[in-house]
Amino acid sequence: MGRLLDSFQTKASASYRLLGLHDTTMGAETFDADADRTKWLLPGPGLVYLQTPPEVITVAIRLESWTTAPPPPPGPWAGQEEVEVALPEGELQLQALDAGPWKVPLVLPSPGTYRMRWQWVFNPDIGRTFTSPLEDCFDVLNNPGGHAADLKGQDQFCLVQIWRIATA
């Protein structure tokens, strides 16, 4: 079982229905042009973007660095996806398209290839429904509730668990 190395919590804006997590060596790059927009996570070299519902403006986010794959987090979640990302510097920054990047003081063991598990919920107390941001999907999203302490009044809460993986 993995061991938690470090964690960091912050708030961010989801501009243009995207919130990015980048290696600090990445500049203005974006996710791959052929990324599958029917998935929530859009990966690219040294980065991943989360697609957010158009109703989401503010996101509470908790990043966790683990030694190996962590156990699934408790509680119900509206969604979950995993992606593999190469982090050549091993240092992270968050990216909102209209605000630019800001460095995240999360300790990762070293540069390399990482697995990221993203989980999210939406705030049921803001009085609106959330619709899917996925391409060609206009569904109203299931929101199981819970995580009120993590939401802290924001529209969405994301838990991102990150662990280094061995490459062949």
PyRosetta script that sets phi, psi and omega in degrees:
from pyrosetta import init, pose_from_sequence

init()
pose = pose_from_sequence("MGRLLDSFQTKASASYRLLGLHDTTMGAETFDADADRTKWLLPGPGLVYLQTPPEVITVAIRLESWTTAPPPPPGPWAGQEEVEVALPEGELQLQALDAGPWKVPLVLPSPGTYRMRWQWVFNPDIGRTFTSPLEDCFDVLNNPGGHAADLKGQDQFCLVQIWRIATA")
pose.set_psi(1, 141.2)
pose.set_omega(1, -179.5)
pose.set_phi(2, -69.9)
pose.set_psi(2, 160.1)
pose.set_omega(2, 177.8)
pose.set_phi(3, -119.5)
pose.set_psi(3, 135.2)
pose.set_omega(3, 179.1)
pose.set_phi(4, -70.2)
pose.set_psi(4, 124.2)
pose.set_omega(4, 179.5)
pose.set_phi(5, -93.8)
pose.set_psi(5, -41.5)
pose.set_omega(5, -174.3)
pose.set_phi(6, -161.9)
pose.set_psi(6, 159.5)
pose.set_omega(6, 174.8)
pose.set_phi(7, -147.5)
pose.set_psi(7, 158.3)
pose.set_omega(7, 179.8)
pose.set_phi(8, -151.0)
pose.set_psi(8, 134.7)
pose.set_omega(8, 178.3)
pose.set_phi(9, -121.5)
pose.set_psi(9, 143.0)
pose.set_omega(9, 178.4)
pose.set_phi(10, -157.9)
pose.set_psi(10, 179.2)
pose.set_omega(10, 172.7)
pose.set_phi(11, -118.5)
pose.set_psi(11, 148.8)
pose.set_omega(11, -179.4)
pose.set_phi(12, -144.2)
pose.set_psi(12, 163.6)
pose.set_omega(12, 173.3)
pose.set_phi(13, -99.2)
pose.set_psi(13, 141.5)
pose.set_omega(13, 174.3)
pose.set_phi(14, -102.6)
pose.set_psi(14, 98.3)
pose.set_omega(14, -178.6)
pose.set_phi(15, -97.9)
pose.set_psi(15, 142.5)
pose.set_omega(15, -178.2)
pose.set_phi(16, 55.1)
pose.set_psi(16, 32.9)
pose.set_omega(16, 177.8)
pose.set_phi(17, 62.5)
pose.set_psi(17, 29.1)
pose.set_omega(17, -179.8)
pose.set_phi(18, -139.3)
pose.set_psi(18, 144.6)
pose.set_omega(18, 172.0)
pose.set_phi(19, -136.6)
pose.set_psi(19, 123.3)
pose.set_omega(19, -173.9)
pose.set_phi(20, -108.0)
pose.set_psi(20, 151.5)
pose.set_omega(20, 172.3)
pose.set_phi(21, -126.6)
pose.set_psi(21, 118.6)
pose.set_omega(21, -172.7)
pose.set_phi(22, -122.6)
pose.set_psi(22, 155.5)
pose.set_omega(22, 163.1)
pose.set_phi(23, -73.0)
pose.set_psi(23, 146.8)
pose.set_omega(23, -176.8)
pose.set_phi(24, -66.4)
pose.set_psi(24, -16.5)
pose.set_omega(24, 178.1)
pose.set_phi(25, -76.1)
pose.set_psi(25, -13.2)
pose.set_omega(25, -177.2)
pose.set_phi(26, -81.2)
pose.set_psi(26, 139.1)
pose.set_omega(26, 177.1)
pose.set_phi(27, -96.0)
pose.set_psi(27, -121.1)
pose.set_omega(27, -176.6)
pose.set_phi(28, -89.4)
pose.set_psi(28, 16.8)
pose.set_omega(28, -179.7)
pose.set_phi(29, -61.7)
pose.set_psi(29, 162.2)
pose.set_omega(29, 178.8)
pose.set_phi(30, -132.7)
pose.set_psi(30, -179.8)
pose.set_omega(30, -179.8)
pose.set_phi(31, -64.2)
pose.set_psi(31, 164.2)
pose.set_omega(31, -178.7)
pose.set_phi(32, -59.4)
pose.set_psi(32, 139.1)
pose.set_omega(32, -179.8)
pose.set_phi(33, -59.7)
pose.set_psi(33, -30.7)
pose.set_omega(33, -179.5)
pose.set_phi(34, -95.3)
pose.set_psi(34, 16.1)
pose.set_omega(34, 177.7)
pose.set_phi(35, -58.7)
pose.set_psi(35, 142.9)
pose.set_omega(35, -177.4)
pose.set_phi(36, -76.5)
pose.set_psi(36, 101.7)
pose.set_omega(36, -177.1)
pose.set_phi(37, -75.3)
pose.set_psi(37, 3.8)
pose.set_omega(37, 172.3)
pose.set_phi(38, -90.5)
pose.set_psi(38, 0.6)
pose.set_omega(38, 176.3)
pose.set_phi(39, -109.1)
pose.set_psi(39, 155.0)
pose.set_omega(39, -179.5)
pose.set_phi(40, -71.5)
pose.set_psi(40, -36.5)
pose.set_omega(40, -177.7)
pose.set_phi(41, -98.9)
pose.set_psi(41, 130.4)
pose.set_omega(41, 179.9)
pose.set_phi(42, -114.9)
pose.set_psi(42, 101.9)
pose.set_omega(42, -176.8)
pose.set_phi(43, -85.8)
pose.set_psi(43, 161.2)
pose.set_omega(43, 173.7)
pose.set_phi(44, -156.7)
pose.set_psi(44, -176.8)
pose.set_omega(44, 179.8)
pose.set_phi(45, -64.9)
pose.set_psi(45, 113.8)
pose.set_omega(45, 177.4)
pose.set_phi(46, 72.2)
pose.set_psi(46, 18.4)
pose.set_omega(46, -176.7)
pose.set_phi(47, -158.7)
pose.set_psi(47, 164.8)
pose.set_omega(47, 172.4)
pose.set_phi(48, -149.5)
pose.set_psi(48, 139.2)
pose.set_omega(48, 174.7)
pose.set_phi(49, -112.8)
pose.set_psi(49, 138.9)
pose.set_omega(49, 172.3)
pose.set_phi(50, -97.2)
pose.set_psi(50, 127.7)
pose.set_omega(50, 172.1)
pose.set_phi(51, -79.0)
pose.set_psi(51, 133.6)
pose.set_omega(51, 180.0)
pose.set_phi(52, -116.9)
pose.set_psi(52, 151.7)
pose.set_omega(52, 176.7)
pose.set_phi(53, -59.0)
pose.set_psi(53, 150.9)
pose.set_omega(53, -179.6)
pose.set_phi(54, -61.9)
pose.set_psi(54, -21.4)
pose.set_omega(54, -179.9)
pose.set_phi(55, -79.5)
pose.set_psi(55, -11.2)
pose.set_omega(55, -177.4)
pose.set_phi(56, -86.6)
pose.set_psi(56, 126.8)
pose.set_omega(56, 175.8)
pose.set_phi(57, -112.8)
pose.set_psi(57, -47.0)
pose.set_omega(57, -177.7)
pose.set_phi(58, -116.2)
pose.set_psi(58, 142.0)
pose.set_omega(58, -177.1)
pose.set_phi(59, -128.5)
pose.set_psi(59, 127.2)
pose.set_omega(59, 168.0)
pose.set_phi(60, -87.7)
pose.set_psi(60, 131.0)
pose.set_omega(60, -176.1)
pose.set_phi(61, -132.9)
pose.set_psi(61, 137.1)
pose.set_omega(61, 174.7)
pose.set_phi(62, -121.1)
pose.set_psi(62, 123.0)
pose.set_omega(62, 177.5)
pose.set_phi(63, -105.3)
pose.set_psi(63, 134.9)
pose.set_omega(63, 179.1)
pose.set_phi(64, -128.1)
pose.set_psi(64, 133.0)
pose.set_omega(64, 175.4)
pose.set_phi(65, -102.6)
pose.set_psi(65, 128.0)
pose.set_omega(65, -176.4)
pose.set_phi(66, -123.3)
pose.set_psi(66, 155.3)
pose.set_omega(66, 177.2)
pose.set_phi(67, -71.3)
pose.set_psi(67, -41.3)
pose.set_omega(67, 177.0)
pose.set_phi(68, -143.1)
pose.set_psi(68, -176.5)
pose.set_omega(68, -178.3)
pose.set_phi(69, -53.9)
pose.set_psi(69, 123.6)
pose.set_omega(69, 179.6)
pose.set_phi(70, -80.5)
pose.set_psi(70, 164.1)
pose.set_omega(70, 174.1)
pose.set_phi(71, -68.7)
pose.set_psi(71, 155.0)
pose.set_omega(71, 176.5)
pose.set_phi(72, -57.7)
pose.set_psi(72, 139.5)
pose.set_omega(72, -179.4)
pose.set_phi(73, -70.7)
pose.set_psi(73, 151.0)
pose.set_omega(73, -178.6)
pose.set_phi(74, -73.4)
pose.set_psi(74, 163.7)
pose.set_omega(74, 173.7)
pose.set_phi(75, 92.1)
pose.set_psi(75, 163.6)
pose.set_omega(75, 176.7)
pose.set_phi(76, -78.8)
pose.set_psi(76, 148.4)
pose.set_omega(76, 179.6)
pose.set_phi(77, -130.1)
pose.set_psi(77, 147.4)
pose.set_omega(77, 176.2)
pose.set_phi(78, -73.5)
pose.set_psi(78, -29.9)
pose.set_omega(78, 179.7)
pose.set_phi(79, -164.4)
pose.set_psi(79, 162.4)
pose.set_omega(79, 178.7)
pose.set_phi(80, -154.5)
pose.set_psi(80, 140.1)
pose.set_omega(80, 174.8)
pose.set_phi(81, -150.7)
pose.set_psi(81, 153.2)
pose.set_omega(81, 177.1)
pose.set_phi(82, -123.4)
pose.set_psi(82, 151.6)
pose.set_omega(82, 179.4)
pose.set_phi(83, -150.1)
pose.set_psi(83, 152.8)
pose.set_omega(83, 176.5)
pose.set_phi(84, -103.6)
pose.set_psi(84, 134.2)
pose.set_omega(84, -176.5)
pose.set_phi(85, -139.4)
pose.set_psi(85, 132.3)
pose.set_omega(85, 173.7)
pose.set_phi(86, -83.2)
pose.set_psi(86, 128.3)
pose.set_omega(86, 179.5)
pose.set_phi(87, -118.7)
pose.set_psi(87, 91.3)
pose.set_omega(87, -172.8)
pose.set_phi(88, -64.1)
pose.set_psi(88, -26.8)
pose.set_omega(88, 178.1)
pose.set_phi(89, -98.2)
pose.set_psi(89, -28.0)
pose.set_omega(89, -178.4)
pose.set_phi(90, 75.5)
pose.set_psi(90, 19.2)
pose.set_omega(90, 175.6)
pose.set_phi(91, -126.2)
pose.set_psi(91, 143.5)
pose.set_omega(91, -171.1)
pose.set_phi(92, -114.3)
pose.set_psi(92, 155.9)
pose.set_omega(92, 170.3)
pose.set_phi(93, -141.9)
pose.set_psi(93, 147.3)
pose.set_omega(93, 173.3)
pose.set_phi(94, -89.7)
pose.set_psi(94, 151.5)
pose.set_omega(94, -177.4)
pose.set_phi(95, -136.3)
pose.set_psi(95, 119.2)
pose.set_omega(95, 167.6)
pose.set_phi(96, -109.1)
pose.set_psi(96, 130.0)
pose.set_omega(96, -171.8)
pose.set_phi(97, -57.7)
pose.set_psi(97, -33.6)
pose.set_omega(97, -179.0)
pose.set_phi(98, -95.9)
pose.set_psi(98, 0.4)
pose.set_omega(98, -178.4)
pose.set_phi(99, -121.3)
pose.set_psi(99, -10.0)
pose.set_omega(99, -177.5)
pose.set_phi(100, 79.5)
pose.set_psi(100, 177.4)
pose.set_omega(100, -177.3)
pose.set_phi(101, -86.0)
pose.set_psi(101, 153.9)
pose.set_omega(101, 169.7)
pose.set_phi(102, -139.9)
pose.set_psi(102, 138.5)
pose.set_omega(102, -174.7)
pose.set_phi(103, -66.5)
pose.set_psi(103, 143.1)
pose.set_omega(103, 179.3)
pose.set_phi(104, -109.8)
pose.set_psi(104, 122.5)
pose.set_omega(104, -178.7)
pose.set_phi(105, -83.1)
pose.set_psi(105, 54.4)
pose.set_omega(105, 178.5)
pose.set_phi(106, -100.1)
pose.set_psi(106, 127.8)
pose.set_omega(106, -179.1)
pose.set_phi(107, -83.3)
pose.set_psi(107, 120.7)
pose.set_omega(107, 171.6)
pose.set_phi(108, -108.2)
pose.set_psi(108, 149.9)
pose.set_omega(108, -175.4)
pose.set_phi(109, -58.6)
pose.set_psi(109, -38.5)
pose.set_omega(109, -176.3)
pose.set_phi(110, -175.1)
pose.set_psi(110, 168.4)
pose.set_omega(110, 171.4)
pose.set_phi(111, -62.7)
pose.set_psi(111, 154.8)
pose.set_omega(111, 177.8)
pose.set_phi(112, 152.7)
pose.set_psi(112, -160.8)
pose.set_omega(112, -179.3)
pose.set_phi(113, -98.9)
pose.set_psi(113, 132.4)
pose.set_omega(113, -176.0)
pose.set_phi(114, -125.7)
pose.set_psi(114, 153.3)
pose.set_omega(114, 170.5)
pose.set_phi(115, -103.7)
pose.set_psi(115, 137.2)
pose.set_omega(115, 177.3)
pose.set_phi(116, -123.5)
pose.set_psi(116, 129.9)
pose.set_omega(116, 174.2)
pose.set_phi(117, -111.1)
pose.set_psi(117, 117.1)
pose.set_omega(117, 178.0)
pose.set_phi(118, -104.6)
pose.set_psi(118, 131.7)
pose.set_omega(118, 173.5)
pose.set_phi(119, -127.0)
pose.set_psi(119, 148.8)
pose.set_omega(119, -178.9)
pose.set_phi(120, -150.4)
pose.set_psi(120, 156.2)
pose.set_omega(120, 172.4)
pose.set_phi(121, -139.6)
pose.set_psi(121, 162.6)
pose.set_omega(121, 179.4)
pose.set_phi(122, -115.6)
pose.set_psi(122, 156.5)
pose.set_omega(122, -176.3)
pose.set_phi(123, -80.9)
pose.set_psi(123, 111.6)
pose.set_omega(123, -179.3)
pose.set_phi(124, -75.1)
pose.set_psi(124, -11.3)
pose.set_omega(124, -175.4)
pose.set_phi(125, -90.6)
pose.set_psi(125, -0.8)
pose.set_omega(125, -177.9)
pose.set_phi(126, -88.6)
pose.set_psi(126, -2.6)
pose.set_omega(126, 171.2)
pose.set_phi(127, 78.6)
pose.set_psi(127, 24.3)
pose.set_omega(127, 174.6)
pose.set_phi(128, -142.8)
pose.set_psi(128, 158.2)
pose.set_omega(128, 176.2)
pose.set_phi(129, -89.3)
pose.set_psi(129, 162.0)
pose.set_omega(129, 180.0)
pose.set_phi(130, -115.4)
pose.set_psi(130, 134.9)
pose.set_omega(130, 179.9)
pose.set_phi(131, -110.0)
pose.set_psi(131, 151.8)
pose.set_omega(131, -175.9)
pose.set_phi(132, -63.4)
pose.set_psi(132, 136.8)
pose.set_omega(132, 174.5)
pose.set_phi(133, -89.2)
pose.set_psi(133, -2.4)
pose.set_omega(133, -173.9)
pose.set_phi(134, -72.1)
pose.set_psi(134, 146.9)
pose.set_omega(134, -178.0)
pose.set_phi(135, -56.9)
pose.set_psi(135, 133.3)
pose.set_omega(135, 178.0)
pose.set_phi(136, 59.5)
pose.set_psi(136, 25.7)
pose.set_omega(136, 178.1)
pose.set_phi(137, -129.7)
pose.set_psi(137, 124.8)
pose.set_omega(137, -177.9)
pose.set_phi(138, -122.1)
pose.set_psi(138, 26.3)
pose.set_omega(138, -177.5)
pose.set_phi(139, -69.6)
pose.set_psi(139, 147.2)
pose.set_omega(139, 167.4)
pose.set_phi(140, -77.6)
pose.set_psi(140, 133.2)
pose.set_omega(140, -172.9)
pose.set_phi(141, -83.6)
pose.set_psi(141, 142.3)
pose.set_omega(141, 173.3)
pose.set_phi(142, -72.3)
pose.set_psi(142, 133.2)
pose.set_omega(142, 178.7)
pose.set_phi(143, -131.3)
pose.set_psi(143, 105.1)
pose.set_omega(143, -173.8)
pose.set_phi(144, -73.3)
pose.set_psi(144, -6.4)
pose.set_omega(144, -178.1)
pose.set_phi(145, 78.1)
pose.set_psi(145, -170.6)
pose.set_omega(145, -176.2)
pose.set_phi(146, 85.5)
pose.set_psi(146, 179.9)
pose.set_omega(146, 177.4)
pose.set_phi(147, 63.4)
pose.set_psi(147, 25.5)
pose.set_omega(147, -178.2)
pose.set_phi(148, -56.8)
pose.set_psi(148, -40.4)
pose.set_omega(148, -179.7)
pose.set_phi(149, -65.4)
pose.set_psi(149, -32.1)
pose.set_omega(149, 179.8)
pose.set_phi(150, -79.7)
pose.set_psi(150, -33.0)
pose.set_omega(150, -179.1)
pose.set_phi(151, -65.8)
pose.set_psi(151, -36.8)
pose.set_omega(151, 178.6)
pose.set_phi(152, 47.8)
pose.set_psi(152, 40.2)
pose.set_omega(152, 177.1)
pose.set_phi(153, 81.9)
pose.set_psi(153, -2.1)
pose.set_omega(153, -179.4)
pose.set_phi(154, -81.8)
pose.set_psi(154, 167.2)
pose.set_omega(154, -178.6)
pose.set_phi(155, -71.9)
pose.set_psi(155, -33.2)
pose.set_omega(155, -175.1)
pose.set_phi(156, -143.5)
pose.set_psi(156, 148.1)
pose.set_omega(156, 171.8)
pose.set_phi(157, -121.0)
pose.set_psi(157, 132.5)
pose.set_omega(157, 176.5)
pose.set_phi(158, -121.7)
pose.set_psi(158, 133.6)
pose.set_omega(158, 170.5)
pose.set_phi(159, -110.0)
pose.set_psi(159, 121.8)
pose.set_omega(159, -179.8)
pose.set_phi(160, -117.4)
pose.set_psi(160, 114.9)
pose.set_omega(160, 178.3)
pose.set_phi(161, -103.9)
pose.set_psi(161, 129.1)
pose.set_omega(161, -172.9)
pose.set_phi(162, -126.2)
pose.set_psi(162, 132.2)
pose.set_omega(162, 176.5)
pose.set_phi(163, -144.8)
pose.set_psi(163, 146.8)
pose.set_omega(163, -178.8)
pose.set_phi(164, -74.8)
pose.set_psi(164, 141.3)
pose.set_omega(164, 176.5)
pose.set_phi(165, -121.7)
pose.set_psi(165, 152.2)
pose.set_omega(165, 177.5)
pose.set_phi(166, -78.3)
pose.set_psi(166, 141.2)
pose.set_omega(166, 176.0)
pose.set_phi(167, -114.9)
pose.set_psi(167, 149.1)
pose.set_omega(167, -176.9)
pose.set_phi(168, -77.9)
pose.dump_pdb("model.pdb")
